[in-house]
Amino acid sequence: MYKKILVPLDGSKLAECVLPHVESIAKGCSVESITFVRVAEPVRMSASAEEDGFYSGKAWRQMESDSRAAARRYIDQLKSRIKYDGINVQTEVLTHRRAGDLIADYATKNEFDLIVISTHGRSGISRWVWGSVADKILRSACVPILMVRAPGCVPGI
């Protein structure tokens, strides 16, 4: 049923709580490939910081490059720790300001059968302030999604 699984990660231990679930699904469903994806958001700077000469174009490009390199190191280190016998494990680093939209589009265009993602379990004002990549993916992806609640989640908070 699930041949291609997409696993978006943000670099946190909390996001990695999905890994045991991915492993169980992979073993039980004859999965052929798993792609771990990390979205490196572009570096944001205010217009005034740029106008004041606080960051040059060169410095900004270096920060962007460093951000992508850190995302690549994370995802490659994760891949080196993961051993799924007989399953093609791939990694991808994407860059975009709106990670939820990008992941949903990426899943559809690359014909994934399942997205497995963790959710921080925020609600109320903190969810409104911080947003929710998982919620955006849930609402915009045309692919089945398994959302895993973070350990320690308390209902209603």
Residue frames as a rotation matrix with the C-alpha (Angstrom) as fourth column:
MET 1
0.564 0.826 0.000 0.00
0.826 -0.564 0.000 0.00
0.000 0.000 -1.000 0.00
TYR 2
0.893 -0.351 -0.283 2.72
-0.280 -0.923 0.263 2.48
-0.354 -0.156 -0.922 0.94
LYS 3
0.666 -0.682 0.303 5.71
0.735 0.530 -0.422 2.24
0.127 0.504 0.854 -1.37
LYS 4
-0.317 -0.747 0.585 7.12
0.565 -0.644 -0.516 5.77
0.762 0.167 0.626 -1.06
ILE 5
0.571 0.460 -0.680 7.14
0.820 -0.284 0.497 7.61
0.036 -0.842 -0.539 2.28
LEU 6
-0.013 -0.505 0.863 8.07
0.230 -0.841 -0.489 11.26
0.973 0.192 0.127 2.80
VAL 7
0.419 0.059 -0.906 9.34
0.903 0.075 0.423 12.26
0.093 -0.995 -0.022 6.24
PRO 8
0.339 -0.273 0.900 9.71
0.090 -0.943 -0.320 16.03
0.936 0.190 -0.295 6.77
LEU 9
0.333 -0.325 -0.885 12.02
0.941 0.181 0.287 16.94
0.067 -0.928 0.366 9.66
ASP 10
0.874 0.030 0.486 12.93
0.059 -0.997 -0.045 20.30
0.483 0.067 -0.873 11.15
GLY 11
-0.054 -0.996 0.066 16.19
-0.128 -0.058 -0.990 19.26
0.990 -0.061 -0.124 12.80
SER 12
-0.115 0.074 0.991 14.74
-0.957 -0.275 -0.090 18.83
0.266 -0.958 0.103 16.28
LYS 13
-0.983 -0.176 0.054 14.64
-0.183 0.904 -0.386 15.73
0.019 -0.389 -0.921 18.48
LEU 14
-0.332 0.937 0.110 10.92
-0.339 -0.010 -0.941 16.32
-0.881 -0.349 0.320 18.79
ALA 15
0.261 0.421 -0.869 10.47
-0.951 -0.043 -0.306 15.91
-0.166 0.906 0.389 15.02
GLU 16
-0.538 -0.591 -0.601 12.45
-0.688 0.720 -0.091 12.68
0.487 0.364 -0.794 15.17
CYS 17
-0.508 0.434 0.744 9.77
-0.549 0.503 -0.668 11.08
-0.664 -0.748 -0.017 17.36
VAL 18
0.525 0.723 -0.449 8.31
-0.800 0.239 -0.550 9.87
-0.290 0.648 0.704 14.04
LEU 19
-0.273 -0.768 -0.579 11.26
-0.932 0.361 -0.039 7.58
0.239 0.529 -0.814 13.30
PRO 20
-0.827 0.003 0.562 9.99
-0.235 0.906 -0.351 4.50
-0.510 -0.423 -0.749 15.21
HIS 21
0.227 0.972 0.058 6.64
-0.188 0.102 -0.977 4.87
-0.956 0.211 0.206 13.42
VAL 22
0.389 -0.179 -0.904 8.36
-0.917 -0.175 -0.360 5.15
-0.093 0.968 -0.232 10.04
GLU 23
-0.691 -0.722 -0.040 10.37
-0.723 0.690 0.018 2.03
0.015 0.041 -0.999 10.81
SER 24
-0.514 0.576 0.636 7.25
-0.055 0.718 -0.694 0.04
-0.856 -0.391 -0.338 11.76
ILE 25
0.561 0.739 -0.373 5.40
-0.398 -0.154 -0.904 1.12
-0.726 0.655 0.208 8.64
ALA 26
0.061 -0.641 -0.765 8.43
-0.998 -0.017 -0.065 0.38
0.029 0.767 -0.641 6.48
LYS 27
-0.861 -0.426 0.277 8.74
-0.460 0.885 -0.070 -3.15
-0.216 -0.188 -0.958 7.85
GLY 28
-0.450 0.767 0.458 5.03
0.131 0.563 -0.816 -3.91
-0.884 -0.307 -0.354 7.76
CYS 29
0.546 0.776 -0.314 4.11
-0.119 -0.299 -0.947 -2.43
-0.829 0.554 -0.072 4.39
SER 30
0.225 -0.546 0.807 6.92
0.854 0.509 0.106 -3.51
-0.469 0.665 0.581 2.07
VAL 31
0.821 0.025 -0.570 8.01
-0.089 -0.981 -0.172 0.10
-0.563 0.192 -0.804 1.59
GLU 32
0.639 -0.584 0.500 10.42
0.750 0.333 -0.571 0.63
0.167 0.740 0.652 -1.30
SER 33
-0.372 -0.802 0.467 11.75
0.624 -0.589 -0.514 4.10
0.687 0.100 0.719 -0.49
ILE 34
0.575 0.395 -0.717 11.80
0.793 -0.487 0.367 6.67
-0.205 -0.779 -0.593 2.28
THR 35
-0.105 -0.578 0.809 12.82
0.585 -0.694 -0.420 10.27
0.804 0.429 0.411 1.70
PHE 36
0.175 0.031 -0.984 13.82
0.898 -0.415 0.146 12.43
-0.404 -0.909 -0.101 4.64
VAL 37
0.083 -0.075 0.994 13.38
0.677 -0.728 -0.111 16.09
0.731 0.682 -0.009 3.77
ARG 38
-0.092 -0.180 -0.979 14.62
0.838 -0.545 0.021 19.17
-0.538 -0.819 0.201 5.60
VAL 39
0.560 0.303 0.771 13.44
0.676 -0.705 -0.215 22.62
0.478 0.642 -0.599 4.56
ALA 40
-0.442 -0.719 -0.536 16.02
0.856 -0.517 -0.012 25.33
-0.268 -0.464 0.844 5.08
GLU 41
0.689 0.724 -0.037 14.10
0.691 -0.671 -0.268 28.58
-0.219 0.159 -0.963 5.32
PRO 42
0.146 -0.633 0.761 15.79
0.601 -0.554 -0.576 31.52
0.785 0.541 0.300 3.65
VAL 43
-0.551 -0.416 -0.723 17.53
0.826 -0.395 -0.403 33.93
-0.118 -0.819 0.561 6.01
ARG 44
0.497 0.774 0.393 15.23
0.761 -0.606 0.232 36.81
0.418 0.184 -0.890 6.87
MET 45
-0.602 -0.611 -0.514 16.47
0.769 -0.617 -0.167 40.29
-0.215 -0.496 0.842 7.47
SER 46
0.400 0.772 -0.494 14.66
0.595 -0.629 -0.501 43.54
-0.698 -0.094 -0.710 7.85
ALA 47
0.612 -0.119 0.782 14.88
0.679 -0.428 -0.597 46.13
0.406 0.896 -0.181 5.12
SER 48
0.921 -0.260 0.290 16.38
-0.349 -0.881 0.319 48.58
0.173 -0.396 -0.902 7.61
ALA 49
0.531 -0.770 0.353 19.24
0.014 0.424 0.905 46.18
-0.847 -0.476 0.236 8.45
GLU 50
0.233 -0.417 0.878 20.07
0.936 0.341 -0.087 45.96
-0.263 0.843 0.470 4.77
GLU 51
0.731 0.118 0.672 19.71
0.404 -0.868 -0.287 49.71
0.550 0.482 -0.682 4.21
ASP 52
0.898 -0.391 0.199 21.91
-0.404 -0.562 0.722 50.48
-0.171 -0.729 -0.663 7.20
GLY 53
0.282 -0.831 -0.479 24.61
-0.682 0.177 -0.710 48.30
0.675 0.527 -0.517 5.70
PHE 54
0.281 -0.137 0.950 24.41
-0.865 0.392 0.313 45.88
-0.415 -0.910 -0.008 8.63
TYR 55
0.144 -0.217 0.966 24.53
0.247 0.953 0.177 42.97
-0.958 0.213 0.191 6.20
SER 56
-0.435 -0.307 -0.847 26.08
-0.756 -0.386 0.528 43.14
-0.489 0.870 -0.065 2.77
GLY 57
0.556 0.611 -0.564 24.73
-0.826 0.481 -0.293 41.05
0.092 0.629 0.772 -0.08
LYS 58
-0.148 -0.720 -0.677 27.79
-0.468 0.654 -0.594 38.84
0.871 0.229 -0.434 0.28
ALA 59
-0.878 -0.152 0.453 27.17
-0.478 0.259 -0.839 38.30
0.010 -0.954 -0.301 4.01
TRP 60
0.046 0.978 0.204 23.50
-0.864 0.142 -0.482 37.52
-0.501 -0.154 0.852 3.36
ARG 61
0.502 0.089 -0.860 24.42
-0.692 0.638 -0.338 34.96
0.519 0.765 0.382 0.67
GLN 62
-0.587 -0.774 -0.238 26.92
-0.406 0.535 -0.741 33.39
0.701 -0.338 -0.629 3.07
MET 63
-0.630 0.442 0.639 24.22
-0.658 0.134 -0.741 33.06
-0.413 -0.887 0.206 5.78
GLU 64
0.473 0.814 -0.338 21.91
-0.864 0.354 -0.358 31.43
-0.172 0.461 0.871 3.22
SER 65
0.166 -0.524 -0.836 24.67
-0.531 0.666 -0.523 29.03
0.831 0.531 -0.168 2.20
ASP 66
-0.824 -0.487 0.290 25.46
-0.472 0.306 -0.827 28.23
0.314 -0.818 -0.482 5.85
SER 67
-0.168 0.864 0.475 21.77
-0.843 0.124 -0.524 27.53
-0.512 -0.488 0.707 6.53
ARG 68
0.664 0.390 -0.638 21.54
-0.708 0.602 -0.369 25.09
0.240 0.697 0.676 3.62
ALA 69
-0.220 -0.838 -0.499 24.84
-0.438 0.542 -0.717 23.44
0.872 0.061 -0.486 4.62
ALA 70
-0.752 0.003 0.659 23.61
-0.648 0.181 -0.740 22.96
-0.121 -0.984 -0.134 8.21
ALA 71
0.336 0.935 0.114 20.38
-0.837 0.352 -0.419 21.40
-0.432 0.045 0.901 6.91
ARG 72
0.496 -0.230 -0.837 22.39
-0.579 0.631 -0.516 19.09
0.647 0.741 0.180 4.63
ARG 73
-0.633 -0.773 0.033 24.70
-0.508 0.384 -0.771 18.02
0.584 -0.505 -0.636 7.51
TYR 74
-0.403 0.567 0.719 21.70
-0.790 0.181 -0.586 17.26
-0.462 -0.804 0.375 9.72
ILE 75
0.611 0.769 -0.189 19.86
-0.751 0.488 -0.445 15.20
-0.250 0.414 0.875 7.11
ASP 76
0.257 -0.609 -0.750 23.01
-0.521 0.567 -0.638 13.32
0.814 0.555 -0.172 6.07
GLN 77
-0.761 -0.506 0.407 23.87
-0.595 0.293 -0.748 12.49
0.259 -0.811 -0.524 9.70
LEU 78
0.005 0.855 0.518 20.33
-0.822 0.298 -0.485 11.25
-0.570 -0.423 0.704 10.20
LYS 79
0.690 0.253 -0.678 20.60
-0.669 0.579 -0.466 9.04
0.275 0.775 0.569 7.13
SER 80
-0.255 -0.880 -0.400 23.85
-0.530 0.474 -0.704 7.54
0.809 0.032 -0.587 8.44
ARG 81
-0.737 0.043 0.675 22.06
-0.643 0.261 -0.720 6.52
-0.207 -0.964 -0.165 11.67
ILE 82
0.270 0.955 0.119 19.05
-0.783 0.290 -0.550 4.97
-0.560 0.055 0.827 9.92
LYS 83
-0.857 -0.488 -0.165 19.31
-0.499 0.705 0.504 1.39
-0.130 0.514 -0.848 8.69
TYR 84
0.258 0.941 0.217 16.24
-0.641 0.335 -0.690 0.03
-0.723 0.039 0.690 6.95
ASP 85
-0.588 -0.559 0.585 17.19
-0.037 0.741 0.671 -3.23
-0.808 0.373 -0.456 5.24
GLY 86
-0.543 0.290 0.788 16.20
0.791 0.491 0.364 -3.37
-0.281 0.821 -0.497 1.60
ILE 87
0.624 0.777 -0.082 14.69
0.722 -0.614 -0.318 0.12
-0.298 0.140 -0.944 1.56
ASN 88
-0.183 -0.628 0.756 16.09
0.812 -0.531 -0.244 2.93
0.555 0.569 0.607 -0.53
VAL 89
0.447 0.254 -0.857 16.66
0.766 -0.603 0.221 5.84
-0.461 -0.756 -0.465 1.91
GLN 90
-0.099 -0.403 0.910 17.07
0.796 -0.581 -0.171 9.25
0.597 0.707 0.378 0.31
THR 91
-0.094 0.059 -0.994 17.54
0.752 -0.650 -0.110 12.76
-0.653 -0.757 0.017 1.63
GLU 92
-0.014 0.139 0.990 16.55
0.812 -0.577 0.093 16.11
0.584 0.805 -0.105 0.24
VAL 93
-0.432 -0.087 -0.898 17.17
0.633 -0.738 -0.233 19.69
-0.642 -0.669 0.374 1.36
LEU 94
0.054 0.553 0.831 14.72
0.897 -0.393 0.203 22.25
0.439 0.734 -0.517 0.02
THR 95
-0.844 -0.298 -0.446 14.70
0.466 -0.820 -0.333 26.03
-0.267 -0.488 0.831 0.47
HIS 96
-0.307 0.799 0.518 11.48
0.446 -0.360 0.819 27.99
0.841 0.482 -0.246 0.79
ARG 97
-0.805 0.064 0.589 9.81
-0.455 -0.704 -0.545 30.50
0.380 -0.707 0.597 3.12
ARG 98
0.103 0.928 0.359 6.61
-0.993 0.117 -0.017 28.50
-0.058 -0.354 0.933 3.33
ALA 99
-0.794 -0.588 0.155 7.68
-0.591 0.806 0.032 24.99
-0.143 -0.066 -0.987 4.31
GLY 100
-0.311 0.746 0.589 4.17
-0.091 0.593 -0.800 23.55
-0.946 -0.302 -0.116 4.58
ASP 101
0.658 0.557 -0.507 3.20
-0.507 -0.171 -0.845 24.49
-0.557 0.813 0.169 1.03
LEU 102
-0.025 -0.782 -0.623 6.53
-0.993 0.091 -0.074 23.32
0.115 0.616 -0.779 -0.35
ILE 103
-0.802 -0.285 0.525 6.32
-0.426 0.889 -0.167 19.91
-0.419 -0.357 -0.835 1.34
ALA 104
0.109 0.928 0.355 2.73
-0.081 0.365 -0.928 19.36
-0.991 0.073 0.115 0.19
ASP 105
0.675 0.096 -0.732 3.66
-0.698 -0.240 -0.675 20.23
-0.240 0.966 -0.095 -3.40
TYR 106
-0.359 -0.910 -0.207 6.82
-0.932 0.362 0.026 18.12
0.051 0.202 -0.978 -3.25
ALA 107
-0.571 0.203 0.796 4.85
-0.251 0.880 -0.404 15.09
-0.782 -0.430 -0.451 -2.02
THR 108
0.523 0.850 0.057 2.31
-0.130 0.145 -0.981 15.38
-0.842 0.506 0.186 -4.82
LYS 109
0.567 -0.344 -0.748 4.82
-0.822 -0.289 -0.490 16.04
-0.048 0.893 -0.447 -7.62
ASN 110
-0.486 -0.856 -0.173 7.03
-0.847 0.511 -0.145 13.13
0.213 0.076 -0.974 -6.53
GLU 111
0.187 0.745 -0.640 4.08
-0.557 0.617 0.556 10.75
0.809 0.253 0.530 -6.06
PHE 112
-0.890 -0.404 0.211 4.62
-0.381 0.405 -0.831 9.83
0.250 -0.820 -0.515 -2.42
ASP 113
-0.273 0.794 -0.544 2.08
0.264 0.605 0.751 7.45
0.925 0.061 -0.374 -0.92
LEU 114
0.655 0.422 -0.627 2.36
0.689 0.008 0.725 8.72
0.311 -0.906 -0.285 2.67
ILE 115
-0.065 -0.631 0.773 3.71
-0.219 -0.747 -0.628 11.65
0.974 -0.210 -0.090 4.65
VAL 116
0.463 0.124 -0.878 4.77
0.786 0.401 0.471 10.96
0.410 -0.908 0.088 8.25
ILE 117
-0.263 -0.486 0.834 5.28
0.072 -0.872 -0.485 14.11
0.962 -0.067 0.264 10.33
SER 118
-0.465 0.085 -0.881 5.41
0.882 0.131 -0.452 15.06
0.077 -0.988 -0.136 13.97
THR 119
0.257 0.541 0.801 3.35
0.256 -0.837 0.483 17.83
0.932 0.081 -0.354 15.47
HIS 120
-0.761 -0.609 0.226 4.43
0.015 -0.365 -0.931 19.99
0.649 -0.705 0.287 18.36
GLY 121
-0.252 0.759 -0.600 0.90
0.896 0.417 0.151 19.90
0.365 -0.500 -0.786 19.73
ARG 122
-0.960 -0.065 -0.271 0.58
0.168 -0.912 -0.374 23.67
-0.223 -0.405 0.887 20.06
SER 123
-0.097 0.944 0.315 -2.86
0.932 -0.025 0.361 25.16
0.348 0.329 -0.878 20.25
GLY 124
0.631 0.456 -0.627 -4.40
0.685 -0.707 0.176 28.49
-0.363 -0.541 -0.759 21.05
ILE 125
0.909 -0.214 -0.356 -2.25
-0.265 -0.959 -0.098 31.60
-0.321 0.184 -0.929 20.93
SER 126
-0.034 -0.992 0.125 1.10
-0.373 0.129 0.919 29.82
-0.927 -0.015 -0.374 20.61
ARG 127
-0.150 0.040 0.988 -0.16
0.752 0.653 0.088 28.00
-0.642 0.756 -0.128 17.50
TRP 128
0.834 0.518 0.191 -1.46
0.526 -0.641 -0.558 31.27
-0.166 0.566 -0.807 16.09
VAL 129
0.690 -0.634 -0.350 1.83
-0.490 -0.765 0.419 33.06
-0.533 -0.117 -0.838 16.75
TRP 130
-0.281 -0.924 0.258 4.17
-0.459 0.366 0.809 30.27
-0.842 0.109 -0.528 15.61
GLY 131
0.148 0.394 -0.907 1.99
-0.983 0.155 -0.093 28.70
0.104 0.906 0.411 12.95
SER 132
0.171 -0.063 0.983 2.01
-0.360 0.925 0.122 25.04
-0.917 -0.375 0.136 12.17
VAL 133
-0.538 -0.432 -0.724 3.83
-0.836 0.160 0.526 23.44
-0.112 0.888 -0.447 9.28
ALA 134
-0.952 0.197 0.234 2.14
0.181 0.980 -0.085 20.13
-0.246 -0.039 -0.968 10.11
ASP 135
-0.086 0.981 -0.174 -1.29
0.289 -0.142 -0.947 21.78
-0.953 -0.131 -0.272 10.01
LYS 136
0.061 0.051 -0.997 -0.51
-0.784 -0.616 -0.080 23.43
-0.618 0.786 0.003 6.67
ILE 137
-0.855 -0.404 -0.326 0.58
-0.518 0.688 0.508 20.08
0.019 0.603 -0.798 5.22
LEU 138
-0.720 0.641 0.266 -2.55
0.394 0.694 -0.603 18.40
-0.571 -0.329 -0.752 6.59
ARG 139
0.166 0.873 -0.459 -4.77
0.076 -0.475 -0.876 20.99
-0.983 0.111 -0.145 4.92
SER 140
0.358 -0.027 -0.933 -3.00
-0.783 -0.553 -0.285 21.23
-0.509 0.833 -0.219 1.57
ALA 141
-0.733 -0.680 -0.033 -1.45
-0.596 0.617 0.514 17.84
-0.329 0.397 -0.857 0.74
CYS 142
0.329 0.815 -0.478 -3.29
-0.936 0.350 -0.048 15.39
0.128 0.463 0.877 -1.48
VAL 143
-0.281 -0.543 -0.791 -1.38
-0.247 0.838 -0.487 12.49
0.927 0.059 -0.369 0.06
PRO 144
0.726 0.496 -0.477 -2.35
0.301 0.394 0.868 10.45
0.618 -0.774 0.136 3.15
ILE 145
-0.123 -0.724 0.678 -0.70
-0.456 -0.566 -0.687 11.85
0.882 -0.394 -0.260 6.28
LEU 146
0.445 0.132 -0.886 0.23
0.704 0.560 0.437 10.27
0.553 -0.818 0.156 9.58
MET 147
0.159 -0.340 0.927 0.69
-0.426 -0.871 -0.246 12.94
0.891 -0.356 -0.283 12.24
VAL 148
0.096 -0.248 -0.964 2.55
0.734 0.672 -0.100 11.82
0.673 -0.697 0.247 15.36
ARG 149
0.870 0.237 0.433 2.08
-0.112 -0.759 0.641 13.82
0.480 -0.606 -0.634 18.55
ALA 150
-0.126 -0.970 0.208 5.24
-0.407 -0.141 -0.902 14.75
0.905 -0.199 -0.377 20.37
PRO 151
-0.158 0.002 -0.987 5.98
0.750 0.651 -0.119 12.91
0.642 -0.759 -0.104 23.62
GLY 152
-0.750 -0.119 -0.651 4.66
0.615 -0.490 -0.618 14.81
-0.246 -0.863 0.441 26.62
CYS 153
-0.727 0.555 0.404 1.74
-0.033 -0.616 0.787 16.30
0.685 0.559 0.466 24.72
VAL 154
-0.807 0.527 -0.268 -1.01
0.344 0.051 -0.937 17.49
-0.480 -0.848 -0.223 27.05
PRO 155
-0.287 0.765 0.577 -4.56
0.908 0.025 0.418 17.73
0.305 0.644 -0.702 25.63
GLY 156
0.683 0.730 -0.017 -5.97
0.715 -0.664 0.221 21.24
0.150 -0.163 -0.975 25.42
ILE 157
0.412 -0.581 -0.702 -2.65
0.272 -0.657 0.703 23.05
-0.869 -0.481 -0.113 25.75
